[in-house]
Amino acid sequence: MGRLKNKIALITGAATGQGKEIAKLFAAEGATVILTDMNMAGKETAAEISNARGDVNFVQMDVSKLADWNKVADYIKDAYNNLDILVNNAGIPGRGSIEEVTEDEWQKVMDVDAKGVLFGMKSMLPFLKKSKQGSIVNNSSIWALVGTGSAASYHAAKGAVRMLTKTASIEFAPFGIRVNSIHPGLVRTPMTERLLEDPKESWRIGPIGRAAEPIEIAYAALFLASNESSYITGIDLPVDGGYTAR
Ligand SMILES: NC(=O)c1ccc[n+]([C@@H]2O[C@H](COP(=O)([O-])OP(=O)(O)OC[C@H]3O[C@@H](n4cnc5c(N)ncnc54)[C@H](O)[C@@H]3O)[C@@H](O)[C@H]2O)c1
């Protein structure tokens, strides 16, 4: 308890899945938490967490829209005028190999999964600079580290997140802001419900032999968000049950 005491954290894609679990854990560790999501269910998620923990709020947004990030910046300016932690977690899956992928599919996935992270870092930078101990955690994927021969747009977008993270870690270091990416393997969330039920998809599971629970990703995000990781920046941390060890 208290690992994020006196910190203000913004988490995107926090209505469900990993984002929700990260928001719950950060609140339990003492942070003031702002959840964002395009799904209005985030409002109930925020209310559920705040009933137990206190200062938790929700702002609806689409991470791929700069105007929405400006709206979030206005909210933060009015409410706190500060931000210590940004978790760029919102994302969508991508379908189709290089041969199959359409331009529309490519654009949609790049807009949300890659551009959304760029916009997040760009728009929250003025607040994170004020923190002096800022931490950005970008939720990428093991599909930024290894290929599968499918989901071309997703591999490309998550790979972009990995390298945006590394270059941001260099650009933002003079401001005391650390930037790291996490790379989950298969996680039990609404995104993967169908995959988890299909035995043909078991190749997605690493040596540990099961999918991750969202809390196992949230603990990695907590470590990187907290001052415990004060000398760590620019890393790409797999949280994948050993998948990429092979
Ligand atoms: N589940 C997995 O196996 C897995 C593995 C590796 C990485 N990831 C990544 O983890 C992150 C979280 O995914 P999850 O598994 O919790 O899935 P999820 O579908 O439960 O959660 C994703 C959330 O992002 C929100 N979202 C989607 N598009 C948005 C947009 N344009 N603007 C704002 N919010 C938006 C959704 O409404 C949803 O609440 C994603 O970036 C995903 O790519 C997931």
The ligand as a Gaussian input file, in Angstrom:
#p B3LYP/6-31G(d) Opt

LIG

0 1
 N       -5.302000      -9.118000     -24.071000
 C       -4.125000      -9.462000     -24.563000
 O       -3.821000     -10.656000     -24.729000
 C       -3.105000      -8.413000     -24.900000
 C       -1.790000      -8.819000     -25.128000
 C       -0.816000      -7.856000     -25.406000
 C       -1.145000      -6.521000     -25.453000
 N       -2.443000      -6.149000     -25.251000
 C       -2.719000      -4.707000     -25.279000
 O       -3.152000      -4.319000     -23.983000
 C       -3.985000      -3.161000     -24.079000
 C       -5.263000      -3.381000     -23.285000
 O       -6.028000      -4.388000     -23.909000
 P       -7.001000      -5.380000     -23.118000
 O       -6.470000      -6.729000     -23.295000
 O       -7.246000      -4.866000     -21.764000
 O       -8.294000      -5.255000     -24.046000
 P       -9.743000      -4.627000     -23.788000
 O      -10.406000      -4.679000     -25.116000
 O      -10.373000      -5.249000     -22.608000
 O       -9.432000      -3.108000     -23.390000
 C       -9.094000      -2.120000     -24.324000
 C       -9.798000      -0.840000     -23.915000
 O       -9.395000       0.182000     -24.810000
 C      -10.541000       0.928000     -25.166000
 N      -10.338000       1.561000     -26.474000
 C      -10.247000       0.955000     -27.681000
 N      -10.084000       1.868000     -28.641000
 C      -10.057000       3.084000     -28.030000
 C       -9.909000       4.408000     -28.488000
 N       -9.772000       4.702000     -29.804000
 N       -9.922000       5.410000     -27.585000
 C      -10.084000       5.144000     -26.266000
 N      -10.255000       3.912000     -25.762000
 C      -10.221000       2.885000     -26.647000
 C      -11.674000      -0.082000     -25.194000
 O      -12.951000       0.550000     -25.092000
 C      -11.335000      -0.958000     -23.999000
 O      -11.925000      -0.502000     -22.805000
 C       -4.197000      -2.922000     -25.569000
 O       -3.311000      -1.923000     -26.016000
 C       -3.841000      -4.260000     -26.178000
 O       -3.419000      -4.131000     -27.520000
 C       -3.428000      -7.051000     -24.986000

